[in-house]
Amino acid sequence: MENSEKTEVVLLACGSFNPITNMHLRLFELAKDYMNGTGKYEVIKGIISPVGDAYKKKGLISAHHRVIMAELATKNSKWLEVDTWESLQQDWIETATVLRHHQEKLEASSCDQQQDSPVLERPGRKRKWAEQRQDFSQKKSLEQTKTKGVPKVKLLCGADLLESFGVPNLWKGEDIAKIVGDYGLICITRAGNDAQKFIYESDVLWKHQNNIHLVNEWITNDISSTKIRRALRRGQSIRYLVPDLVQEYIEKHSLYSSESEERNVGVILAPLQRKTAEADT
């Protein structure tokens, strides 16, 4: 299949990145290899979107530091980038809204590029003809913006996020439907994981199963942000578990401690707060 016939894909990973680890970066590589390997897609970019402070997760340090660490981790990458839009929002933003933001951003960019293309006026023809042709061209480009020419944003995640769809009150049903139906999910799983069974047992996930890509992680890696923070509290080395620049930044700013781990203790997670507020109205 020629590149022109492939659907361009932008991988979007939302999360705490508290801190970002080598495993987070590996998720992107695994997803890229898988999607490109299907012959139907071409991954052109990966976006890391750290959640804002309003998420109120236990032990969540300032988004300012988490964004900088993510930028340091992707400093030498040719295709990964960090986006700060979500982290800068005053209130917590649903993942479905973040996906929509990035898809609309791609559509606007594609539209601008098409409108910026000059329409040459043929010699001997009236300017009015050229203007009408340009108007038609612009209208046509707007109609095509949401079709083949615009890259598709898909959510990249681990099996834990997929299974969190089943946690009561954590996700809105309509948001799950939007994520898997309108955008799509690329889920990194491990051998023996029950991701396929979880999809089978969920009506909404089963309905959109063709838009959910399960990618096996054959070279398993148990690195997690939680384990990184625990090792730091124990005074243990985290070298080779996170990028060197991230390790240096953590040490320079003494980011993780027993005190930081107690941040937001007793505070209800933002999605659950919103669900409770909606139930009271």
N, C-alpha and C positions, 0 to 999 in steps of 0.2 A: 504494500500500500504506500502510495506516494505521501510525502509530508503534507501536501496541500489537502489531502483527503482525511488526514488525522485530526481528531479533536484536540485542540490545545488545552492543557489543564494547568491550573494554578493550585498548588497544595496549600491549604491553610490549616495551621495548628493553633488552637486556642488553649490556654491553660495558665497555670500559676508560674511555671518555670522558676521555681523557688528552691534552689537555683536551676538554671539550665544545665543539662548533663550531656555527656557523649551519647547517651541512649536517645535523647531527644533528636539529636542530629542524625543518628542512625535510622530513625523512623522515616525521615525524609528520603534517605538513600534507598531504603527498602521499597518504599512506595513508588519512587521514581523508576527503579528497575522494573518493578512489576507492571506499572501502567505502560511504560514504553515497550515492555516485552509483549504486551497483548497485540501490538500492531495497530491498535485503534486510536491510541492516545499519544500525545507528545507533551511531556511535562516541561513547561518553560520557566517556571518560577516556584519557589517555596516561600511562604510567609509565616513568620512567627509572630503571634499576637498575644503578648502577656496580658493577663486579666488586670483590671484596675483594683485599687485598694479597697473599694467599696464591696468587693466580693466577701470580705470578712472571714476568710478561711483561717483556721488556727495556724499560727506560726508564719503567716504571710508577711514578709517584709515589704518595705516601700517599693512601689512600682518603678520609681526612679532607679533604684539599684538593679532591679530585675531586668529592666530594659537595657541598661548599660551592659550587664553581663551577657545578655543575649546578643547584643551588637558585637561584643568582643568575641563571642563564640563563632559568629558568622563573618568575622572580619575578612577572612581569606577565602570565603566561598564565592563562586562565580554565579550562583543561582539562588542562594538563600538570602533573605533580607528580614529585617525586623520592622514591624509597623506599630506605631505608638498610639494610633487612634483609640483603640479600646482602652488602653491603660490610662489615657488622659480624661476619660469621661468621669464626671462627678458621681454618677450613679452606676451601679452594676448594669452591664448590657448583656442581654441574652445572646447565646451563640448564633441563633438564627438571624438576629439583627446584624451581627458582625459579618456573617456570610453575605447578607444582602448588601451591606456597605461596600464590601470588596467587589462583588459582582457588578454593582452599579458603577463603581469607579472604573472597572475595566470597560464597561459599555460606553461610558462617557469618553474615555480615552480613545476607544476605537472610533467613535463618532467624530471626535475632533480631528483625528488623523485623516478620515475620509473627507471631511469638509475642507481641510486644509489643502487637499490635492487640487492643483490648479486645473481649470478647464480652459483649454486653448481655443481662442476664437479663430475660425477658419478665414483665410483671406477672401474678401469679396462678400462675406456674409454680414448681416447687420448685427450690431452689438446686442440688440433685443433677443435675437435668436440664441446667442451665446448665454445670455442671462437666463432665458427660459430653460435651456439645456442644463445649466448649473443648478437651477431650482429643482428640476426633475431629478438630477443626479443626487442632490442632497436629500430629497424626500425618499428616494430609493435606498440610500445608505442608511437612513434612519430606520426604515422598515427591516433592513437586513442586520441591524445592529445586534439584535437579540438572537440571531441565528448562527450559522456556521462560523462567521468570521470572528466572533468574540470568544476569547478563552473562557473556559468554564471553571468556576471555583468549586473545589471539593474539600470537604473537611477531613483532615488527617488525624487519626487518633489511635490509641491503644485499646485493647479489649476491655479495659476497666471503664472507659468512657461509654462504650457500647452497652455494657451491662448496667451502667448507672441509669440508663433510660428506664430501667425497671424499679428504681428507687422511688417510693411514693412521694409526690409533691416536689420532687427535685426538678423535673422537666414538665413543661406544658405539652399536652398531647399534640396540639397544633404545631408547636415548634419542632417536635420530633418528626412529624409528617413533612414539614417544610424542609428540614435538614436532609432527610433521606430521599424525599420526593423531588424537590426542586433543585437540589445541589448534588447530593451524593456523598457517600462515606467511603473512606479507604481506611480499613481497620487492620492494624498489625497484630497478629495473633501468634500463639505458640502451639507447637504440636501437643495435642491432647486438650487444647482449650475448648470450652463449650460454646464458642461464639455462634457456630452454625445452629446449635440447639436453641440458643437464646433467640436467634432470628426466627426459627420455626415456631417458637412458643409465643411470639409477639405478632399480633394481627397486622399492625402498621408496618413493622419491619419486613414481614413476609410479603406484604403487598408490594413493597418497593425493593425486594431482594436483588433485582437485577441492577439496582443502583448502589448496592453495597458490595464493595470489593474486599474480600478477606485475603490478607497477605501473610503467608506463613513466615515466621522468623526462625529459620533453621539453625542459625548460630545464635543461641539464646544469650541474653544479657539481662541480669537482674538489677542493673543500676537504676536507682530511683532518687528523686529529690529528697524524699523522706529519709532514705538511708544515708545520703550525703550529709544532711543536717545532723543526723545522729552521730555519724563518725566525727564531725567537727566538734560536737558537744563532748565527745570522748577524747578529744585531742589527738585524733588519728589522722593520718595522711589521706588526702583525697586525690592525690596525683594520679593521672591516667584515667580517672573516673569522670573528670570534667576537663574542658580545654585549659591549657596552661594559663592563658590570660585571665580566665575566669577564676582559677585558683588564686592567682596573684591578687586579683581585685578583692576577693573574699577576705584574704589575709590582711590586705592593706587597710580595709575598712572594718575588720572584725565583725562581719555581718551576722554570723549565726552563733547563738549562745542559748543557754537555758532560759534567759530572760526573753530573747526574741521568740523562742518557741511558745511562750505563754501569751503572745500577742493574740488578741481576739478570743481568748479562752472565755467560754460562757456566752459568747455572742452567736446568735443564730445566723447561719449561712444566708447570704443575700437572697438566693432563690426561694428558700423556705420562708424568709421574712416576707417576701412579696406574696407568696401563696397564702400566708396567714392573714396579711392585710386584706387581700382580695376576699377571703372567706368572711372577714368581719364587716365588709361593706354591704 
